[in-house]
Amino acid sequence: MKHTPSIAMLVIASLFIVLSGCVDDDDESTSFNGLGMSLGNLPMLSDAQTRSISPENFTGEKGKGGMATEGTGARAARELGQTWKVSPSIRIKAGTTFTLAEIVGPGAIQHIWMTPTGNWRYSILRMYWDGEDQPSIEVPVGDFFANGWGKFEHVNSLAVCTNPGSGFNCYWTMPFRKSAKITFENINDKDMTLYYQIDYTLTDVPDSAAYLHAQFRRTNPVPDKTDYTMVDGITGKGHYVGTTMCWGSNSPGWWGEGEIKFFMDGDEEFPTICGTGTEDYFCGSYGFVKPGTNDYMPFSTAYAGMPHVYKPESNPLKQPRFGLYRWHITDPIRFEKDLRVTMQALGWQSEGRYLHLKDDLASVAYWYQTEPHAPFPKLPPREKLKIDW
């Protein structure tokens, strides 16, 4: 008896033939560049080359790790010798800059770990892509890792996690095509110690991949009836991906009524995106208060958190202080030509009215964009970075 194949069987057979002709086992590993890692693509093979820079291998070269005979651990390893943790860290003298990494691309940084001593506001992290003269990232190290108040607090998020006792980690993907350079400046008047590791991959970078940028700002106090500017002057195409903020309240009462505003692609007086309140933007509500109490409730989640809550008695200024973060990982703010981001310092009074606040605000804005980028404003001098504890 003759059987006629069904239409479904014919379609399946045709797809099998097409796919069989398109897939070459020898080419499978070259089709995945090793970027955008997740549990879903973790089994995929790739020809990307994994490298890592640390004080045990300053260049990241293959087969060049653990070769030091001198370093901060030399005395502790004096009876063991080479390969036994001779150079686990570096000392950065006061007023000097150390180049942590110089990498020839194409590729992408996938993870940075470090644990800096000293004053985190006085340690400036800078990153340069593809030989640029001006940094794309210029941020005090504590602020970059969502610990801007200079005191360690645990952060448990996707982009940044900080772990006991002061382990700073970031997982932002940082692509570059020609080169990457990372420097660390100690503007303090004391030497400091830094343990660090920069994990990256050498691989093809797609034309559509933009460059990570991060910019720090601080205004203390915010001028009367003026919005705090988190970032402005961004030109080019890109998307905004995150905010960290240190909020020092200089007034009694609730401080978080202010709206965040994203002015994009020619917006002037009125923004395209306007939030409904500070605690709303940072994904909380009703004053970040633990239900059934009058107490603030610190929290740290994948996309947003307020890990820092310091009561007035914890510092000589008698100033309540809060540290917050918000990552736009699943909801990036996309712009075609330009972007400006502001936040209102706005409080609530018991008689039922708003009041503009003259608070101490510091922030880091994170975004991806095409190069070249507009020059950053000059970083505040050391006396303007100072935090009084």
C-alpha positions in Angstrom: 0.0 0.0 0.0 1.4 3.4 -1.0 1.7 6.0 1.7 1.6 9.7 0.7 3.6 11.9 3.1 1.7 14.6 4.9 2.4 18.3 4.4 3.7 18.5 8.0 6.2 15.7 7.3 7.4 17.4 4.1 7.9 20.7 5.9 9.9 19.0 8.6 12.0 17.1 6.1 12.7 20.3 4.2 13.8 22.2 7.3 16.1 19.3 8.3 17.8 19.4 4.9 18.2 23.2 5.0 19.6 23.2 8.5 21.9 20.3 7.8 23.4 22.2 4.9 23.8 25.5 6.9 25.4 24.1 10.1 28.9 22.9 10.1 30.1 21.2 13.3 33.5 22.9 12.7 31.9 26.4 12.6 29.6 26.1 15.6 32.1 27.5 18.1 32.9 30.5 15.8 29.2 31.5 15.5 29.0 32.6 19.2 31.3 35.4 20.3 31.1 34.6 24.1 29.3 37.9 25.0 25.9 38.4 26.6 26.3 35.3 28.8 23.3 33.8 30.6 22.2 30.4 31.9 20.5 29.9 28.5 23.6 30.2 26.4 26.1 28.8 29.0 26.5 25.5 27.1 27.5 27.2 23.9 31.1 26.8 22.7 33.0 29.8 21.5 36.4 30.8 20.1 36.5 33.8 22.4 39.7 33.8 24.6 39.3 34.3 28.3 42.0 36.5 30.0 42.4 38.1 33.4 44.6 41.0 34.7 45.6 41.2 38.4 48.8 42.0 40.3 49.8 38.4 39.6 49.6 39.0 35.8 49.6 42.7 35.0 49.3 42.2 31.2 46.9 39.3 31.2 49.1 37.4 28.8 48.6 33.6 28.3 50.8 31.6 30.6 52.3 34.6 32.4 50.4 34.4 35.8 52.0 33.8 39.2 55.6 34.5 37.9 56.4 37.4 40.3 59.4 37.3 42.5 58.7 40.7 44.1 55.5 42.2 45.4 53.4 43.0 48.4 53.4 39.3 49.4 57.1 38.6 48.9 57.9 38.7 52.6 55.0 36.3 53.5 56.2 34.0 50.7 59.9 34.2 51.5 60.1 30.5 52.5 58.0 29.3 49.6 59.2 31.5 46.7 57.8 32.1 43.2 54.2 31.0 42.4 53.2 31.4 46.1 51.2 34.6 46.2 54.2 36.9 45.9 52.2 39.7 44.3 48.5 39.7 45.3 48.1 43.5 45.5 49.6 46.9 44.8 50.4 50.0 46.8 49.3 53.2 45.3 51.1 56.2 46.7 49.3 59.4 47.7 48.8 61.7 44.8 49.6 59.2 42.1 47.8 57.2 39.4 48.3 53.6 38.7 47.4 51.9 35.4 45.5 48.8 36.3 45.0 47.5 32.8 45.9 48.1 29.1 44.2 45.6 26.8 44.5 45.3 23.0 41.1 44.5 21.4 38.7 43.6 20.2 37.0 42.2 23.2 35.0 43.1 26.3 35.5 43.3 30.1 33.0 41.0 31.8 33.8 41.3 35.5 35.8 43.5 37.8 36.6 42.6 41.4 38.5 44.8 43.8 38.9 45.7 47.5 40.4 49.2 48.0 41.6 50.5 51.3 41.6 54.1 52.4 39.0 56.8 51.5 36.8 55.5 48.7 35.8 59.0 47.6 39.5 59.9 47.2 40.1 56.9 44.9 39.1 57.7 41.3 38.4 55.0 38.8 38.7 55.9 35.1 38.2 53.8 31.9 39.2 54.7 28.3 38.0 52.9 25.2 39.8 52.7 21.8 42.6 55.1 22.6 40.4 58.1 23.6 42.0 61.0 25.5 39.1 61.7 27.8 37.7 58.9 30.0 34.3 57.3 29.3 34.1 56.4 33.0 35.3 58.7 35.8 33.9 57.9 39.2 35.1 57.6 42.8 35.5 53.9 43.4 32.9 53.6 46.2 30.2 55.4 44.2 30.9 53.2 41.1 30.2 50.1 43.2 27.0 51.6 45.0 28.9 52.2 48.2 29.2 56.0 47.9 29.0 57.0 51.5 32.4 55.4 52.2 31.0 52.8 54.5 30.6 49.2 53.4 27.1 47.8 53.0 26.1 44.6 51.3 24.7 45.1 47.8 23.0 42.1 46.1 22.1 43.0 42.5 22.8 41.9 38.9 25.1 44.7 37.8 26.9 45.3 41.1 27.4 43.2 44.2 29.5 44.1 47.2 30.4 41.3 49.6 32.0 41.0 53.0 34.3 42.5 54.1 34.7 45.0 51.2 34.6 42.9 48.0 33.5 45.2 45.2 32.2 43.4 42.0 30.6 44.7 38.8 29.2 42.7 35.9 28.6 45.5 33.4 29.7 44.3 29.9 32.2 46.8 28.6 33.0 46.2 24.9 35.9 47.8 23.1 37.2 47.4 19.6 40.8 48.6 19.6 41.8 48.9 23.2 40.8 49.4 26.9 42.7 51.3 29.5 41.8 51.4 33.3 43.5 53.7 35.7 43.1 54.3 39.5 44.1 57.6 41.0 44.7 58.1 44.7 44.0 61.8 45.5 44.3 61.2 49.2 47.4 62.3 51.2 47.9 58.7 52.4 49.1 55.7 50.5 46.5 52.9 49.9 46.4 49.2 49.0 44.4 47.7 46.2 43.7 44.0 45.4 42.0 43.7 42.1 41.1 41.4 39.2 39.8 42.3 35.7 38.2 39.5 33.8 37.7 39.9 30.0 37.4 38.1 26.8 39.1 38.7 23.4 36.5 38.3 20.8 34.6 39.9 17.9 32.4 42.8 18.9 29.3 43.4 16.9 28.9 46.7 15.1 25.7 47.4 17.1 27.5 47.3 20.5 27.9 50.6 22.3 30.4 51.7 24.9 29.8 51.9 28.7 30.0 55.4 30.3 29.6 56.5 33.9 29.8 60.0 35.3 29.8 61.2 38.9 28.3 64.4 40.2 27.8 66.0 43.6 25.9 69.2 44.6 25.9 70.2 48.3 23.5 71.9 48.9 21.1 71.8 45.9 20.2 75.5 45.2 16.8 76.7 46.1 14.0 75.6 43.7 16.5 74.0 41.3 16.5 70.4 40.1 19.6 68.4 40.7 21.3 67.4 37.5 22.4 63.8 37.4 23.9 64.1 33.9 23.5 66.4 30.9 25.3 67.1 27.6 25.1 63.5 26.4 25.2 63.5 22.6 25.0 60.5 20.3 22.8 57.4 20.2 22.5 55.1 23.2 20.6 54.0 26.2 20.7 54.9 29.9 21.1 51.9 32.1 21.5 52.9 35.8 21.8 55.3 38.7 23.4 55.2 42.1 22.7 58.0 44.5 23.9 59.2 47.9 21.2 61.3 49.5 22.0 63.4 52.6 18.9 65.1 54.0 19.5 68.6 55.3 15.9 69.2 56.4 13.6 67.4 58.8 10.8 65.2 57.5 10.4 63.1 54.4 12.7 63.8 51.6 11.7 61.5 48.7 8.8 63.3 46.8 11.0 64.5 43.9 10.5 63.4 40.4 13.2 62.1 38.0 13.0 63.4 34.5 14.6 62.2 31.3 14.9 64.9 28.6 15.8 63.2 25.3 16.2 64.0 21.7 15.5 67.7 21.7 13.3 68.0 24.8 13.6 71.4 26.4 11.2 72.6 29.2 9.3 69.4 29.5 10.7 65.8 29.5 9.5 62.8 27.6 9.7 60.6 30.8 8.7 62.0 34.2 8.6 59.9 37.3 6.2 60.2 40.2 8.6 60.3 43.2 12.1 59.5 44.3 11.1 56.3 46.2 9.0 55.3 43.2 12.0 55.6 40.8 14.1 53.4 43.1 11.2 50.9 43.1 10.0 51.4 46.6 6.9 53.2 48.0 5.5 55.1 50.9 8.7 56.4 52.3 10.7 53.1 52.2 9.1 52.3 55.6 8.8 48.8 57.0 5.0 48.1 57.1 3.6 48.5 60.6 6.5 50.7 61.8 7.9 54.1 61.3 11.4 52.8 60.5 13.2 52.8 57.2 13.7 49.3 55.7 17.0 48.8 53.8 16.7 46.5 50.8 18.8 45.2 48.0 17.4 43.4 45.0 18.4 42.5 41.4 17.4 45.8 39.9 17.0 48.3 42.7 17.8 48.9 46.3 18.5 51.2 49.3 21.3 49.3 51.2 22.5 52.4 53.1 20.3 53.9 55.8 22.2 56.0 58.4 20.4 57.8 61.2 21.3 61.4 62.1 23.3 60.4 65.2 25.7 58.5 63.0 27.6 61.6 61.8 28.6 65.0 63.1 26.2 66.9 60.7 23.2 65.1 62.3 22.2 64.3 58.7 20.0 61.3 57.8 21.8 59.6 54.9 20.6 57.1 52.3 22.4 55.1 49.5 20.3 53.9 46.6 20.6 52.3 43.2 18.4 51.5 40.2 19.5 49.4 37.2 17.6 49.8 33.9 18.6 46.3 32.7 15.3 45.2 31.3 14.0 48.7 30.7 16.8 50.8 29.3 16.0 54.5 28.5 16.9 54.7 24.8 17.8 58.0 23.0 18.7 58.8 19.5 20.6 62.2 19.7 20.9 63.5 23.3 20.0 63.0 26.9 19.7 65.0 30.1 18.6 63.5 33.5 17.5 65.5 36.5 16.1 64.7 40.0 14.0 67.0 42.2 15.0 67.4 45.8 11.5 67.6 47.2 10.1 66.9 50.6 6.7 66.6 52.3 5.5 68.7 55.2 3.1 67.6 57.9 0.6 70.2 56.9 0.2 68.6 53.6 2.4 70.5 51.2 5.6 70.0 49.2 8.9 71.8 50.1 11.9 72.1 47.9 15.0 70.8 49.8 18.6 72.0 49.9 20.0 68.5 50.3 23.4 67.0 49.8 23.1 64.9 46.6 25.7 62.8 44.8 25.1 60.4 42.0 26.6 58.2 39.2 24.8 57.9 35.9 25.5 54.8 33.8 24.8 54.6 30.1 25.9 53.0 26.8 26.4 55.2 23.7 28.3 55.5 20.5 31.6 57.3 20.4 32.8 60.0 20.5 31.2 61.2 23.7 30.9 64.8 24.9 33.6 65.8 27.4 32.7 65.3 31.1 32.5 68.2 33.5 35.6 68.5 35.7 35.5 66.2 38.7 34.9 68.2 41.9 38.0 69.0 43.9 38.8 66.9 46.9 37.2 69.3 49.4 34.0 69.0 47.5 34.1 65.2 47.6 34.7 65.0 51.3 32.1 63.1 53.5 32.1 64.1 57.2 31.7 61.1 59.5 
